Amino acid sequence: MTTALLLLFALVGQPATAPAAPATHPLSFINTGFENASPLQWTVDPDGAVQIELLYDYERDSPNRAAGHWHFQLQGKPGAELTLVLRNFDNVWNGRFGVPVSKKSICFTSSDGRRWSIIPAEYQEDSHRVVLRVKLDDAGALYLARVEPYRISDLERLLAEIKPNPLVAVEEIGRTVEGRPLEIVRVGRPEAPRRVLVRARAHPWEPGGNWVVEGLVRALLSDDEDARRCLDRYCLYVMPMANKDGVARGRTRFNMQGKDLNRNWDKPPDADLAPENAALEAWVRRQIDRGRKPDFAMDLHNDESGFLHLSRPSIPAVDAYLERMKRFEALLRRRTWFTEGPTAPSFHNSGTIGEGLLERFGIDACILELNCNWAAGLNRPPDAQAWKDFGRGLRLVFLDFFDAPPR
């Protein structure tokens, strides 16, 4: 090959393939240039179907990989009907192959990215793909998301609204890998008899916990009789968005150093690789030094089961802990639409925050997986309002948990 040909090849690269969307196709563009949008690649098949490849994020020093979050905007011909095929759901977690979608999966659509509707999703079990059939709005656009989104900007609006309340304090306890602030939000009096710690959004694709937190906080600040009773009994502390970097970038599971923020709680966290966990643990230790250790902690997640995860570390008091959690489960059923139940009696997942806080600090702790597809207690798919209603009921769960058992 001559020097001229080599230079030409270097300038133009490989021979061109078919364009992402042919000029005659009604889809013009898939927009991922906004907060929480999912990274992806896309092409159009000869039959017109739009093939969308979600991009994995990877765990450090591990075979684990995750792609399960989708949030993007279609742009094209007004009123056009499109078939989308989403793929790359062949995930690996805990070292084992698994698929984060199923025949239960749904999808949210919106014209403005704020008001959302639910459409069915077709799961192709043989290929682990999700097929969506959608229609662009009159402006030729449509947002799609796996779960109704909750972004950093949504959290910032909530914090700006509640900060003036004398019952609220927002404390920056650290920074993420990329330098975003990490907050602990206090609702109530620090000298209250009991203390509750709630964390949300350790995994960026799981916004249900943020909606629950917003409902819980607003309910406690509503100044009705129940709110006053709650705040006389306990003070709420919330880490509302643990994995802010992942939320901003539309990632699925890990932080920007490849760490799962719901793992490795069996030992002190690495402040360089998981500053989000290091900041929270340092806060917990300060609370203990002040004589204000949390009495109860809950980590909120999304999945396709909705179980209450109760891990069982090798500690002398584990049976007493499980009895208290049995009572907590009964209160969830009484005060919220929770019905799914706890994990199996043999469940043990070492390194989760629930187990770590219990084993290392003696804090009653659990993980609640909010089913992203179906709220069994409501007999319908969950949306933002359902999650907020759950949070409103959760304030009374905590109150009853600290008081006498329900009759």
C-alpha positions in Angstrom: 0.0 0.0 0.0 1.5 3.4 -1.0 2.1 6.2 1.4 -0.7 8.2 -0.2 -3.2 5.4 0.3 -2.1 4.9 3.9 -2.7 8.6 4.5 -6.1 8.5 2.8 -7.1 5.4 4.9 -6.0 7.2 8.1 -8.1 10.2 7.2 -11.3 8.4 6.3 -11.1 5.3 8.5 -12.9 2.0 7.8 -15.5 1.8 5.0 -18.8 3.4 6.0 -21.6 1.2 7.4 -25.3 2.0 7.1 -26.3 5.2 8.9 -28.0 5.0 12.3 -31.3 6.1 10.8 -31.8 6.1 7.0 -33.0 9.5 5.7 -36.5 7.9 5.0 -36.9 6.6 8.5 -39.3 8.5 10.9 -36.7 8.5 13.7 -34.2 11.4 13.4 -32.3 11.1 16.6 -32.1 9.5 20.1 -31.2 12.2 22.6 -29.1 11.3 25.7 -27.8 14.7 26.4 -29.6 15.4 29.6 -29.2 14.4 33.3 -29.8 10.8 34.1 -30.0 9.8 30.5 -28.7 6.3 29.8 -25.6 5.8 27.7 -26.4 3.7 24.6 -25.7 3.0 21.0 -28.4 2.5 18.3 -29.0 1.5 14.7 -32.0 0.9 12.5 -32.7 -2.5 11.0 -33.7 -2.9 7.3 -37.3 -3.6 8.6 -37.3 -0.3 10.5 -36.9 -1.6 14.0 -34.6 0.5 16.2 -31.9 -1.5 17.9 -30.8 0.1 21.2 -27.7 -1.3 23.0 -27.5 -0.2 26.6 -23.9 0.2 27.8 -22.7 -1.7 30.8 -21.0 -0.3 33.8 -18.5 -2.6 35.5 -17.5 -3.5 39.1 -13.9 -3.0 40.1 -11.8 -6.2 40.5 -14.8 -8.3 39.6 -16.7 -10.0 36.7 -19.8 -8.1 37.6 -21.4 -5.8 35.1 -24.8 -4.1 34.9 -27.1 -2.5 32.3 -30.7 -2.1 33.3 -31.4 1.6 33.3 -33.0 3.2 30.3 -33.9 6.9 30.0 -33.7 8.6 26.7 -35.7 10.9 24.3 -36.8 9.9 20.8 -36.9 12.7 18.2 -38.5 12.3 14.7 -41.6 12.6 12.6 -44.7 13.8 14.6 -47.1 10.9 15.2 -44.6 8.3 13.9 -45.0 4.7 15.3 -41.7 3.0 16.2 -40.6 -0.4 17.3 -37.6 -0.3 19.7 -35.6 -3.3 20.7 -33.5 -2.9 23.9 -30.7 -5.3 24.5 -27.5 -5.9 26.6 -29.4 -7.2 29.6 -27.0 -10.1 30.1 -25.7 -8.9 33.4 -23.4 -10.5 36.0 -23.8 -9.8 39.7 -22.4 -11.7 42.7 -20.3 -13.4 40.1 -23.3 -15.1 38.5 -25.2 -14.5 35.2 -28.6 -12.8 35.6 -31.1 -10.8 33.7 -32.6 -7.6 35.3 -35.8 -7.6 33.2 -38.6 -10.1 32.7 -42.1 -10.6 31.5 -43.2 -8.3 34.3 -41.3 -5.4 32.9 -43.0 -2.1 32.0 -41.9 1.3 30.6 -42.8 4.9 31.3 -43.3 7.4 28.5 -43.6 11.2 28.6 -43.8 14.1 26.2 -42.2 16.6 28.6 -40.1 14.4 30.9 -42.3 15.3 33.9 -45.7 13.8 33.4 -45.4 10.0 32.8 -47.6 7.2 31.5 -47.1 3.5 31.6 -46.9 1.2 28.6 -46.4 -2.5 28.4 -43.0 -4.0 27.5 -42.6 -7.3 25.6 -39.8 -9.4 27.0 -38.2 -11.9 24.6 -36.9 -14.6 26.9 -34.8 -16.4 24.3 -32.7 -13.4 23.5 -33.1 -11.4 26.8 -34.4 -8.4 24.9 -37.2 -5.9 25.6 -39.4 -4.7 22.8 -41.3 -1.4 23.0 -43.9 -0.1 20.6 -44.4 3.7 20.9 -45.8 6.7 19.1 -44.1 10.1 18.9 -46.2 13.0 20.1 -47.4 15.9 18.0 -44.0 17.6 18.3 -42.2 14.5 17.2 -40.7 13.6 20.5 -41.1 11.1 23.4 -39.1 10.4 26.6 -38.9 6.8 27.8 -37.7 5.5 31.1 -37.7 2.2 33.0 -38.9 3.7 36.2 -40.3 7.2 36.7 -37.1 9.3 37.0 -35.9 11.2 40.0 -32.9 13.4 39.1 -30.4 15.5 41.1 -32.3 18.5 40.0 -35.5 17.0 41.6 -33.6 16.5 44.9 -32.2 20.1 44.7 -35.7 21.5 44.3 -36.9 19.5 47.3 -34.0 20.6 49.5 -34.5 24.3 48.5 -38.1 24.0 49.5 -37.6 22.4 52.9 -34.4 24.1 54.1 -36.2 27.2 55.5 -38.2 25.0 57.9 -36.8 25.1 61.4 -37.3 21.4 61.7 -34.9 20.8 58.9 -31.1 20.9 58.7 -29.0 19.9 55.6 -25.4 18.9 56.4 -22.8 18.2 53.7 -20.9 15.2 55.0 -18.6 14.6 52.0 -18.2 14.5 48.2 -18.6 11.8 45.6 -15.8 10.5 43.4 -16.5 13.3 40.9 -16.9 16.0 43.6 -20.7 16.2 44.0 -21.9 17.1 47.5 -23.3 14.3 49.7 -26.0 15.4 52.2 -27.6 14.2 55.4 -31.0 15.8 55.8 -32.3 16.0 59.3 -36.0 16.2 59.9 -37.0 16.8 63.5 -35.2 17.6 66.8 -31.8 16.1 67.4 -32.7 15.5 71.0 -35.7 13.3 70.1 -35.8 10.0 72.0 -35.2 7.8 68.9 -33.3 8.2 65.6 -34.0 6.7 62.1 -31.4 6.6 59.3 -32.7 6.1 55.7 -30.4 5.9 52.7 -31.6 6.0 49.0 -30.1 5.6 45.6 -27.0 3.5 46.3 -27.7 2.1 42.8 -28.4 4.9 40.3 -31.1 3.1 38.2 -33.4 2.8 41.3 -35.3 6.0 41.8 -38.2 4.5 43.8 -36.3 5.2 47.1 -36.1 8.9 46.3 -39.8 9.1 45.8 -40.4 7.3 49.1 -38.0 9.7 50.8 -39.8 12.7 49.4 -43.1 11.4 50.6 -41.8 10.6 54.0 -40.1 14.0 54.5 -43.1 15.9 53.3 -45.4 13.9 55.5 -43.3 14.6 58.6 -43.3 18.3 57.8 -47.0 18.5 57.2 -47.7 19.7 60.8 -50.7 17.5 61.2 -51.4 15.5 64.4 -49.6 12.4 63.1 -46.5 14.4 62.1 -46.3 16.0 65.5 -46.6 12.6 67.2 -43.8 11.2 65.0 -41.4 14.1 65.6 -42.0 13.9 69.3 -40.8 10.3 69.2 -38.0 10.2 66.7 -35.7 12.3 64.5 -35.2 11.3 60.8 -31.9 11.4 59.1 -31.8 10.8 55.4 -28.9 10.3 52.9 -31.2 11.0 49.9 -28.9 10.2 47.0 -25.8 8.1 47.7 -24.6 7.6 44.1 -25.1 11.1 42.7 -22.4 10.6 40.0 -24.2 7.5 38.7 -27.6 9.3 38.7 -26.2 12.2 36.8 -24.6 10.0 34.2 -27.4 7.5 33.8 -25.4 4.5 35.1 -27.0 1.3 36.4 -25.2 0.1 39.6 -21.7 1.1 40.5 -20.0 4.4 41.4 -17.4 6.0 39.2 -14.6 3.9 40.6 -16.5 0.7 40.0 -17.6 0.2 43.6 -21.0 -1.2 44.6 -22.2 1.1 47.4 -24.2 -1.8 48.9 -21.2 -4.0 49.3 -18.1 -4.1 51.5 -19.8 -2.8 54.6 -18.2 -5.7 56.6 -15.2 -3.5 57.0 -14.3 0.3 56.9 -14.8 1.6 53.3 -11.9 2.8 51.1 -12.2 6.6 51.1 -10.6 6.8 47.6 -12.7 4.2 45.9 -15.9 4.6 47.8 -15.9 8.1 49.3 -19.7 8.0 49.4 -19.7 5.1 51.9 -16.7 6.6 53.8 -18.6 9.8 54.3 -21.7 8.0 55.6 -19.7 5.7 58.0 -17.8 8.7 59.3 -21.2 10.4 60.0 -22.5 7.3 61.8 -19.3 7.2 64.0 -19.8 10.9 64.9 -23.4 10.3 65.8 -22.3 7.5 68.1 -19.6 9.7 69.7 -22.4 12.3 70.4 -24.6 9.7 72.0 -27.0 9.8 69.1 -26.5 6.5 67.4 -29.3 5.6 65.0 -31.8 3.1 66.5 -32.9 1.9 63.1 -31.6 2.1 59.5 -33.2 1.3 56.2 -31.6 1.2 52.7 -34.1 1.7 49.9 -33.7 -0.1 46.5 -35.7 -1.2 43.4 -35.9 -4.6 41.9 -38.5 -7.0 40.5 -39.4 -8.7 43.8 -40.1 -6.1 46.4 -38.8 -8.2 49.3 -37.7 -7.0 52.7 -34.0 -8.2 52.9 -33.0 -9.3 56.4 -29.4 -10.6 56.5 -28.2 -12.8 59.3 -24.6 -12.1 60.4 -23.0 -14.3 63.0 -23.7 -12.2 66.1 -25.1 -13.4 69.5 -28.2 -11.2 69.3 -29.3 -12.1 65.8 -32.5 -13.9 67.0 -33.6 -10.9 68.9 -33.0 -8.7 65.9 -35.0 -11.0 63.7 -37.9 -10.8 66.1 -37.8 -7.0 66.0 -37.7 -7.2 62.2 -40.7 -9.5 62.2 -42.6 -6.8 64.0 -41.3 -4.2 61.6 -42.6 -6.3 58.7 -46.0 -6.5 60.3 -46.1 -2.7 60.7 -45.1 -2.2 57.0 -48.2 -4.4 56.1 -50.4 -2.4 58.4 -49.3 1.2 57.5 -48.2 0.9 53.9 -49.1 -1.1 50.8 -46.2 -3.5 51.3 -47.3 -7.2 50.9 -44.4 -9.0 49.3 -42.8 -10.4 52.5 -39.2 -11.0 53.7 -36.4 -13.0 52.1 -36.0 -16.7 52.9 -34.9 -17.6 56.5 -31.6 -18.7 55.2 -30.8 -15.4 53.5 -27.4 -14.0 54.1 -25.6 -11.4 51.9 -22.4 -10.5 53.6 -21.2 -6.9 53.1 -24.5 -5.2 52.5 -25.2 -2.0 54.4 -28.0 -3.7 56.4 -25.7 -6.4 57.6 -22.7 -4.1 58.1 -24.6 -1.6 60.3 -26.0 -4.4 62.4 -22.8 -6.4 62.8 -20.3 -3.6 63.3 -22.4 -0.9 65.0 -25.3 -2.7 66.6 -27.9 -0.8 64.6 -31.2 -2.6 63.6 -30.9 -2.3 59.8 -32.6 -3.7 56.8 -32.9 -3.3 53.0 -36.2 -2.8 51.3 -36.4 -3.7 47.6 -39.3 -1.7 46.1 -40.8 -3.7 43.1 -40.3 -1.5 40.1 -43.0 -3.2 38.0 -45.9 -4.1 40.3 -47.2 -2.7 43.6 -48.9 -5.9 44.8 -50.7 -4.1 47.6 -52.2 -1.6 45.1 -52.7 -4.2 42.3 -51.1 -1.9 39.8 -47.7 -0.7 38.6 -46.1 1.8 40.9 -45.6 5.4 39.9 -44.1 8.4 41.7 -47.3 9.1 43.6 -47.5 5.5 44.8 -44.0 5.7 46.1 -44.7 9.0 47.9 -47.8 7.5 49.5 -45.7 4.7 50.7 -43.3 7.2 52.3 -46.3 8.9 54.0 -47.3 5.6 55.6 -43.7 4.9 56.6 -43.6 7.7 59.1 -46.2 5.8 61.2 -44.3 2.5 60.7 -41.4 4.1 62.5 -43.6 5.6 65.2 -45.3 2.3 66.0 -42.0 0.4 65.8 -40.6 2.6 68.7 -43.9 2.4 70.7 -46.0 -0.5 71.8 -46.7 -3.4 69.4 -49.9 -3.0 67.4 -52.9 -4.9 68.7 
